[in-house]
Amino acid sequence: MACHALIHELHKRLSSDCLPVFTSDALPLYFYALSAHFGSWVDVLGRKRPQWQVAAGLIYGQVRKGLS
């Protein structure tokens, strides 16, 4: 939940056209928080309702420490 709150607060502070590069540890919750905040609803042919699409330019890398 803290990941989501952190990304939510960051998203509020950025300009609407800003799409920064993100890195984090291997905690999967960051991916879900980022994909929930950086994207838009798009109409998809053959579907009645719009579908959420993650921003194409979203760059997210995970640093995994201690793997050998």
N, C-alpha and C positions, 0 to 999 in steps of 0.2 A: 504494500500500500504506500510506503514511503517513496518508492520509485515513481509511482503514478503522480503523487503529490508534487514531487520535485520537477518532473517534466511538465506538469500542468502549470506550475508557477513560472517556469522558464518560458513556456509557450506564450503566456500572458504578457511577458515583458519584451518579447521580440516583436519586430515589425511584421506585418502580415506576409510580406514577400521574402522574409528571411528563412533560409533553410540551412542551419549550421551542420557541421560534421560532428558526429557523436562517437565517443569511445567509452567503454565501461568494462567492468570485470565480466565474468561469464554468467552473471545472474540473469536468467531468462526474462524476468519481470521488466527489465529495461526495454527489451524489444517490444513487448506488448504495450508499454506506456508510450513509446515513441510512435509506433504504428497507429495508435489510437488518436494521437494529437497532430500528426503531420500527414495529412491526406485530405481527401474531399469525396463528397458523394457524386457519383457519375451515373448517368443513365446507360443501361446495358441493353442492347437489342435483344428482344425476346423475354425480357424480365419486366414485371409490372412495377416493381419498386427499384429505386436507385440502389447502388451497391457501393460500399466504402472501398476506396482505392488508396493505398499508401502512396505518398508523393514519390514520383519517379526519381527525383534527385536526392532522396534521403540516403545519406551515407552513414552507416553505422558499423563500427568495428568492435570486436570483443578481444580483450587481452586476457589470455589464459596463462597464469603464472604456475610454475612448478611442474609443468608437464615435461616428461623426458622420453 
